[in-house]
């Protein structure tokens, strides 16, 4: 993994200037480079590049066509992948400088442990007002999340997820404990149920950090390290990306690392139920009924709706402390992708102020989110005469909403709760977001926590 600290610097030493030009002003701004531009066919089209050599043949300047209004805020920074190795600085002011700097770094990520390539060191002198250290920290966190989501499931299962959590806890001197075996079956029966058919034992990872005198914030991440769908088995095409079903856990660990590194004034708890949803003779079945940690009974309508089952036990534990805020992230439903696509995760909360803050930070940090409603009448879709609740909505309608309503039943005492139904994957590369595993909701949530508890 490339180190983002090598991709952005606060040092103002020698660097190749990058000059932004629009079509209207290209003639005036290009100056002595105008003839070279004509020869190269450079017309200052949006985000087009002109590399200008000096007398020695070394790169002397770069001209880039001004982005269009409405272009992705990462787009200007994402020219980094099209530049040769070296050190660069934008001349003058740039709009959305933090997004440009972060897009510069995140564009250069590659997941290549099996076909290693030499990282391309294209270093940006941080634009005016940008904290290079913070940008590098965020970018490295994004890289770690991507690495974990991209990793094949045979190399990143519950054991490896636990190791990653323990390493994070050690780095920040946080306390960590893991519940597994008979203790898991007694205290967290649904986490045990989902993972019991796998040879890789299920567990609950529990990290705590910070002063108990500070406001309590608990982060919960879905850690299904591979999802076959269980006895309601997925078709082969549906299983191809199921290594990413622990994307919620990866994003939550990344968020926790940023919180601890910034030493925000909160008491942090991180809960990661880590399982593999496999198939064996002891796999749970459609129609089975189980009692949750909270005491509610759940009828299994579909074994492929397993994420909400492991989350409900973790959320019940989180809620017992009556925290100020519970946040959960999960690659929970295909319905969310049908509704909003892969790039715009929905979130759910009853707290209007929290929702407004999230939408504001999502826009500023270029970490798109959209609020969907906890539409109470749809509770009827997860009712069953057999148990307190069914884990799969009837009829297939409003799948993301019914999943959120299911989880809502397990959060009663927390002052606020937000649930993010993320995809954790970029199916087609975009500026600053190469194809593959992705951090979603992490940066917006970090900005919100920093504002509230910094």
C-alpha positions as CSV (number, residue, x, y, z in Angstrom):
1,X,0.0,0.0,0.0
2,X,1.3,3.4,-0.9
3,X,1.9,5.8,2.0
4,X,-0.1,9.0,1.5
5,X,2.5,10.9,3.5
6,X,4.7,10.6,0.3
7,X,1.9,12.0,-1.9
8,X,1.3,15.3,-0.1
9,X,3.7,17.7,1.7
10,X,3.6,21.0,3.5
11,X,7.1,21.8,2.4
12,X,7.4,24.7,0.0
13,X,10.5,23.5,-1.9
14,X,11.0,23.4,-5.6
15,X,8.0,22.0,-7.5
16,X,6.6,22.0,-11.0
17,X,3.9,24.6,-11.2
18,X,0.4,23.4,-12.3
19,X,-1.6,26.2,-13.9
20,X,-5.3,26.0,-14.3
21,X,-6.6,27.6,-17.6
22,X,-10.0,28.0,-19.2
23,X,-10.6,28.0,-22.9
24,X,-11.3,31.7,-22.7
25,X,-8.1,32.7,-21.1
26,X,-5.8,30.0,-22.5
27,X,-4.2,32.4,-25.1
28,X,-3.3,35.0,-22.4
29,X,-2.1,32.5,-19.8
30,X,-0.1,30.2,-22.0
31,X,2.3,32.9,-23.0
32,X,5.6,31.4,-24.3
33,X,4.0,27.9,-24.2
34,X,1.3,28.9,-26.8
35,X,3.2,27.5,-29.7
36,X,3.9,24.2,-27.9
37,X,0.2,24.0,-27.0
38,X,-0.8,24.4,-30.6
39,X,1.6,21.7,-31.6
40,X,0.3,19.4,-29.0
41,X,-3.3,20.1,-29.8
42,X,-4.0,21.5,-26.3
43,X,-7.2,23.6,-26.3
44,X,-7.8,23.8,-22.5
45,X,-10.7,21.4,-22.6
46,X,-11.8,20.6,-19.1
47,X,-9.2,18.6,-17.2
48,X,-7.0,18.2,-20.4
49,X,-3.2,18.3,-19.7
50,X,-0.3,20.1,-21.4
51,X,3.1,19.1,-20.1
52,X,5.7,21.8,-21.0
53,X,9.4,20.8,-21.2
54,X,12.1,23.3,-20.4
55,X,15.3,23.9,-22.4
56,X,17.0,20.9,-20.7
57,X,14.0,18.6,-21.5
58,X,12.9,18.4,-17.9
59,X,9.3,19.2,-17.1
60,X,8.9,22.9,-16.6
61,X,5.2,23.4,-16.1
62,X,1.8,21.7,-16.4
63,X,-1.3,23.4,-17.7
64,X,-4.7,21.8,-17.0
65,X,-8.0,22.8,-18.4
66,X,-10.4,24.2,-15.8
67,X,-13.0,21.7,-14.5
68,X,-16.6,22.3,-15.5
69,X,-19.1,23.5,-12.9
70,X,-20.6,20.4,-11.4
71,X,-17.5,18.2,-12.0
72,X,-16.6,15.8,-9.2
73,X,-14.6,17.9,-6.6
74,X,-11.9,15.2,-6.7
75,X,-11.5,15.6,-10.5
76,X,-8.9,18.3,-10.5
77,X,-6.7,16.4,-8.0
78,X,-7.2,13.2,-9.9
79,X,-4.8,14.4,-12.6
80,X,-2.1,13.0,-10.4
81,X,-2.4,9.6,-12.1
82,X,-1.7,11.2,-15.4
83,X,1.5,13.0,-14.4
84,X,5.0,11.6,-14.3
85,X,6.7,11.2,-10.9
86,X,7.8,14.4,-9.3
87,X,6.7,17.2,-7.1
88,X,3.9,19.6,-8.1
89,X,2.2,22.8,-6.8
90,X,-1.0,24.5,-8.0
91,X,-0.4,28.1,-8.8
92,X,-2.9,30.5,-7.2
93,X,-6.0,29.5,-5.4
94,X,-8.0,26.4,-6.2
95,X,-11.6,25.9,-5.3
96,X,-12.4,23.1,-2.8
97,X,-8.6,22.7,-2.0
98,X,-9.2,19.9,0.6
99,X,-11.1,17.9,-2.0
100,X,-8.4,18.5,-4.6
101,X,-5.7,17.4,-2.2
102,X,-7.5,14.3,-1.1
103,X,-8.5,13.4,-4.7
104,X,-4.8,13.7,-5.6
105,X,-3.9,11.1,-3.0
106,X,-6.8,8.7,-3.3
107,X,-6.5,8.6,-7.1
108,X,-3.1,6.9,-6.8
109,X,-4.2,3.9,-4.7
110,X,-3.8,0.4,-6.2
111,X,-4.6,-2.9,-4.7
112,X,-1.8,-5.1,-6.1
113,X,-0.4,-7.6,-3.5
114,X,-0.5,-10.4,-6.0
115,X,0.9,-8.5,-9.0
116,X,3.0,-5.9,-7.2
117,X,3.9,-2.7,-9.1
118,X,6.2,0.1,-8.0
119,X,4.1,3.0,-6.5
120,X,4.2,6.1,-8.5
121,X,5.3,9.0,-6.3
122,X,3.5,12.1,-7.5
123,X,3.8,14.5,-4.7
124,X,1.6,17.6,-4.2
125,X,2.6,20.6,-2.2
126,X,-0.5,21.2,-0.1
127,X,-2.7,24.1,-1.4
128,X,-3.0,27.1,0.8
129,X,-5.0,26.4,3.9
130,X,-4.8,22.6,3.6
131,X,-3.4,20.6,6.5
132,X,-1.2,18.1,4.7
133,X,-0.8,15.9,7.8
134,X,-4.6,15.5,8.1
135,X,-5.1,14.9,4.4
136,X,-2.5,12.1,4.5
137,X,-4.0,10.6,7.6
138,X,-7.5,10.5,6.0
139,X,-6.1,9.2,2.7
140,X,-4.1,6.4,4.5
141,X,-7.3,5.4,6.3
142,X,-9.2,5.2,3.0
143,X,-6.3,3.0,1.6
144,X,-6.6,0.7,4.6
145,X,-10.4,0.4,4.2
146,X,-10.0,-0.3,0.5
147,X,-7.3,-3.0,1.2
148,X,-9.5,-4.8,3.7
149,X,-12.5,-4.7,1.4
150,X,-10.5,-5.8,-1.6
151,X,-8.8,-8.7,0.2
152,X,-9.9,-12.1,-0.9
153,X,-12.1,-13.8,1.8
154,X,-9.6,-16.7,2.1
155,X,-7.1,-14.2,3.3
156,X,-9.3,-11.9,5.3
157,X,-11.8,-13.8,7.5
158,X,-12.9,-13.3,11.1
159,X,-9.4,-14.1,12.4
160,X,-7.8,-11.5,10.2
161,X,-10.5,-8.9,11.0
162,X,-9.9,-9.5,14.7
163,X,-6.1,-9.0,14.1
164,X,-6.8,-5.8,12.3
165,X,-9.0,-4.5,15.2
166,X,-6.4,-5.6,17.8
167,X,-3.6,-3.8,15.9
168,X,-5.7,-0.6,15.8
169,X,-6.4,-0.9,19.5
170,X,-2.7,-1.3,20.2
171,X,-1.7,1.7,18.1
172,X,-4.0,3.9,20.1
173,X,-3.7,2.2,23.5
174,X,-7.4,1.2,23.5
175,X,-8.8,-1.7,25.4
176,X,-10.0,-4.7,23.4
177,X,-11.8,-7.9,24.3
178,X,-13.3,-10.6,22.1
179,X,-16.3,-12.8,22.9
180,X,-16.5,-16.2,21.2
181,X,-17.4,-19.8,21.8
182,X,-20.0,-20.7,24.5
183,X,-19.9,-17.1,25.9
184,X,-21.0,-15.8,22.5
185,X,-23.8,-18.4,22.2
186,X,-25.1,-17.3,25.6
187,X,-24.8,-13.5,25.3
188,X,-25.1,-12.9,21.6
189,X,-27.2,-15.8,20.2
190,X,-27.8,-14.3,16.8
191,X,-24.1,-13.6,16.1
192,X,-23.4,-17.2,17.1
193,X,-26.3,-18.5,14.9
194,X,-25.2,-16.8,11.7
195,X,-21.6,-17.9,12.1
196,X,-22.0,-21.4,13.6
197,X,-21.9,-23.3,10.3
198,X,-18.5,-21.9,9.3
199,X,-15.2,-23.5,10.3
200,X,-14.0,-20.0,11.1
201,X,-15.6,-19.2,14.5
202,X,-17.9,-16.2,14.9
203,X,-17.0,-13.6,17.5
204,X,-17.8,-10.1,18.8
205,X,-14.9,-7.6,18.9
206,X,-15.3,-4.9,21.5
207,X,-12.9,-1.9,21.7
208,X,-13.1,1.0,24.2
209,X,-11.1,4.2,24.2
210,X,-11.2,7.6,25.9
211,X,-12.3,9.1,29.1
212,X,-15.6,7.8,30.6
213,X,-16.3,11.4,31.6
214,X,-16.7,12.4,27.9
215,X,-19.9,11.9,25.8
216,X,-20.3,8.2,24.8
217,X,-20.2,7.4,21.1
218,X,-20.5,3.8,19.9
219,X,-19.7,2.6,16.4
220,X,-21.0,-0.7,15.1
221,X,-19.8,-2.4,11.9
222,X,-21.2,-5.4,10.1
223,X,-18.3,-7.9,9.7
224,X,-19.6,-10.7,7.5
225,X,-16.3,-11.7,6.0
226,X,-18.0,-13.8,3.3
227,X,-21.7,-14.4,2.6
228,X,-22.9,-17.4,0.7
229,X,-26.5,-16.4,1.6
230,X,-26.7,-19.5,3.8
231,X,-29.3,-22.1,2.9
232,X,-31.1,-19.4,0.9
233,X,-27.9,-19.6,-1.2
234,X,-27.0,-16.7,-3.5
235,X,-26.5,-17.5,-7.2
236,X,-22.8,-17.6,-8.2
237,X,-23.0,-14.1,-9.7
238,X,-24.3,-12.8,-6.5
239,X,-21.4,-14.3,-4.5
240,X,-18.6,-12.8,-6.6
241,X,-18.4,-9.6,-4.5
242,X,-19.3,-11.1,-1.1
243,X,-15.7,-10.7,0.1
244,X,-16.8,-7.1,0.6
245,X,-19.6,-7.9,3.0
246,X,-17.4,-6.8,5.9
247,X,-17.2,-3.3,4.4
248,X,-19.2,-1.9,7.3
249,X,-16.6,-3.2,9.7
250,X,-13.7,-1.9,7.6
251,X,-15.3,1.6,7.5
252,X,-16.1,1.6,11.2
253,X,-12.5,0.6,12.1
254,X,-11.3,3.3,9.8
255,X,-13.5,5.9,11.4
256,X,-12.5,4.8,14.9
257,X,-8.8,5.2,13.9
258,X,-9.4,8.7,12.8
259,X,-11.3,9.6,16.0
260,X,-8.5,8.2,18.2
261,X,-5.7,9.8,16.2
262,X,-7.4,13.2,16.5
263,X,-8.0,12.5,20.2
264,X,-11.6,13.7,20.0
265,X,-13.2,14.4,23.4
266,X,-15.5,11.4,23.5
267,X,-15.6,8.0,25.0
268,X,-15.5,5.6,22.1
269,X,-16.7,2.1,21.8
270,X,-16.4,0.0,18.7
271,X,-18.4,-3.2,18.2
272,X,-17.7,-5.6,15.3
273,X,-19.6,-8.8,15.0
274,X,-17.3,-10.9,12.8
275,X,-18.7,-14.0,11.1
276,X,-18.8,-16.0,7.9
277,X,-22.3,-17.0,6.7
278,X,-21.6,-20.5,5.4
279,X,-23.5,-23.7,4.7
280,X,-23.2,-26.9,6.7
281,X,-25.3,-29.4,8.6
282,X,-25.7,-27.0,11.5
283,X,-26.6,-23.9,9.4
284,X,-29.6,-22.0,10.5
285,X,-32.8,-22.5,8.4
286,X,-35.6,-20.5,6.9
287,X,-38.5,-20.7,9.4
288,X,-36.2,-21.1,12.5
289,X,-37.0,-18.8,15.4
290,X,-34.3,-17.4,17.7
291,X,-34.3,-15.2,20.8
292,X,-32.0,-12.2,20.5
293,X,-29.8,-10.6,23.2
294,X,-32.5,-8.1,23.7
295,X,-35.0,-10.8,24.3
296,X,-37.1,-10.2,21.2
297,X,-37.7,-13.3,19.1
298,X,-36.9,-13.4,15.4
299,X,-38.3,-15.7,12.7
300,X,-35.9,-16.3,9.9
301,X,-37.6,-15.4,6.7
302,X,-34.4,-15.5,4.7
303,X,-30.9,-16.7,5.7
304,X,-29.4,-14.2,3.3
305,X,-30.7,-11.4,5.5
306,X,-28.0,-12.3,8.0
307,X,-26.4,-8.8,8.4
308,X,-29.3,-7.4,10.5
309,X,-29.2,-10.5,12.7
310,X,-25.6,-10.0,13.8
311,X,-26.1,-6.3,14.1
312,X,-29.2,-6.6,16.3
313,X,-27.2,-8.3,19.1
314,X,-24.4,-5.8,18.8
315,X,-26.8,-2.8,18.8
316,X,-28.6,-4.2,21.8
317,X,-25.3,-4.3,23.7
318,X,-24.5,-0.8,22.5
319,X,-27.9,0.5,23.6
320,X,-27.5,-0.9,27.1
321,X,-25.0,1.8,28.0
322,X,-27.5,4.6,26.9
323,X,-24.8,6.3,24.8
324,X,-25.2,9.8,23.3
325,X,-24.8,8.4,19.8
326,X,-24.8,5.0,18.1
327,X,-23.6,4.8,14.5
328,X,-23.8,1.6,12.5
329,X,-22.5,0.9,9.0
330,X,-23.3,-2.2,7.0
331,X,-23.3,-3.5,3.4
332,X,-26.9,-4.5,4.2
333,X,-29.3,-4.5,1.3
334,X,-29.3,-4.7,-2.5
335,X,-32.5,-2.6,-2.3
336,X,-30.4,0.4,-1.3
337,X,-28.4,0.0,-4.5
338,X,-31.6,-0.3,-6.6
339,X,-32.9,2.9,-5.0
340,X,-29.8,5.1,-5.0
341,X,-27.1,3.3,-6.9
342,X,-23.6,2.3,-5.8
343,X,-22.2,5.8,-5.1
344,X,-25.0,7.3,-2.9
345,X,-25.5,5.4,0.4
346,X,-28.7,6.0,2.3
347,X,-28.8,6.7,6.0
348,X,-31.5,6.6,8.5
349,X,-32.1,8.5,11.8
350,X,-34.9,9.9,13.8
351,X,-32.7,12.9,14.8
352,X,-33.4,15.7,12.4
353,X,-30.4,17.8,13.6
354,X,-28.1,14.9,13.2
355,X,-29.5,14.3,9.7
356,X,-29.0,17.9,8.7
357,X,-25.4,17.9,10.0
358,X,-24.6,14.7,8.1
359,X,-26.0,16.1,4.9
360,X,-23.9,19.3,5.3
361,X,-20.7,17.4,6.0
362,X,-21.4,14.9,3.2
363,X,-21.5,17.8,0.7
364,X,-18.5,19.6,2.1
365,X,-16.3,16.4,2.3
366,X,-17.4,15.0,-1.1
367,X,-18.7,11.9,0.7
368,X,-22.2,11.6,-0.7
369,X,-25.1,10.5,1.5
370,X,-28.9,10.7,1.2
371,X,-31.4,10.4,4.0
372,X,-34.2,7.9,3.6
373,X,-37.2,7.7,6.0
374,X,-37.8,5.3,8.8
375,X,-41.4,4.9,7.5
376,X,-43.2,3.3,10.5
377,X,-46.1,1.9,8.5
378,X,-43.7,-0.5,6.8
379,X,-43.2,-2.2,10.1
380,X,-46.2,-4.3,9.0
381,X,-43.9,-5.8,6.3
382,X,-41.7,-7.5,8.9
383,X,-44.5,-8.7,11.2
384,X,-45.1,-12.4,11.7
385,X,-47.6,-14.4,13.8
386,X,-44.8,-16.7,14.8
387,X,-42.4,-14.3,16.6
388,X,-41.9,-10.7,17.5
389,X,-40.4,-9.9,14.2
390,X,-39.3,-11.4,10.9
391,X,-35.8,-10.7,9.4
392,X,-37.0,-10.4,5.8
393,X,-39.6,-8.0,4.6
394,X,-42.7,-9.5,2.9
395,X,-43.1,-8.9,-0.8
396,X,-39.7,-7.4,-1.5
397,X,-40.9,-3.8,-1.1
398,X,-38.8,-1.1,0.6
399,X,-36.0,-3.5,1.5
400,X,-33.6,-1.0,2.8
401,X,-36.2,0.7,4.9
402,X,-37.5,-2.5,6.4
403,X,-34.0,-3.5,7.3
404,X,-33.5,-0.2,9.0
405,X,-36.8,-0.6,10.8
406,X,-35.7,-4.0,12.0
407,X,-32.5,-2.6,13.5
408,X,-34.5,0.3,15.0
409,X,-36.2,-2.2,17.3
410,X,-32.9,-2.8,19.0
411,X,-32.1,0.8,19.8
412,X,-34.3,2.4,22.5
413,X,-32.1,4.1,25.1
414,X,-29.4,5.8,23.0
415,X,-30.0,9.6,22.6
416,X,-29.4,9.3,18.9
417,X,-28.8,6.6,16.3
418,X,-27.8,6.6,12.6
419,X,-27.7,3.6,10.3
420,X,-25.8,3.7,7.0
421,X,-26.6,1.1,4.3
422,X,-23.4,1.4,2.3
423,X,-22.1,-0.5,-0.7
424,X,-18.3,-0.2,0.1
425,X,-17.5,-0.7,-3.6
426,X,-16.9,1.4,-6.7
427,X,-18.0,-0.7,-9.7
428,X,-16.6,1.8,-12.3
429,X,-13.6,4.0,-11.5
430,X,-14.2,7.7,-10.9
431,X,-11.9,10.6,-10.0
432,X,-10.2,9.7,-6.7
433,X,-12.1,6.4,-6.5
434,X,-10.5,3.5,-8.5
435,X,-12.6,0.5,-9.1
436,X,-12.8,-1.8,-6.1
437,X,-13.3,-1.4,-2.3
438,X,-14.3,2.0,-1.1
439,X,-14.7,4.0,2.1
440,X,-18.2,5.4,2.3
441,X,-19.8,7.6,4.9
442,X,-16.6,7.5,6.9
443,X,-15.3,11.0,6.0
444,X,-18.7,12.7,6.5
445,X,-19.1,11.0,9.9
446,X,-15.6,11.9,10.9
447,X,-16.2,15.6,10.0
448,X,-19.4,15.5,12.1
449,X,-17.7,14.0,15.1
450,X,-14.8,16.4,14.8
451,X,-17.2,19.3,14.8
452,X,-19.1,18.0,17.8
453,X,-16.3,16.6,19.9
454,X,-13.1,18.4,18.7
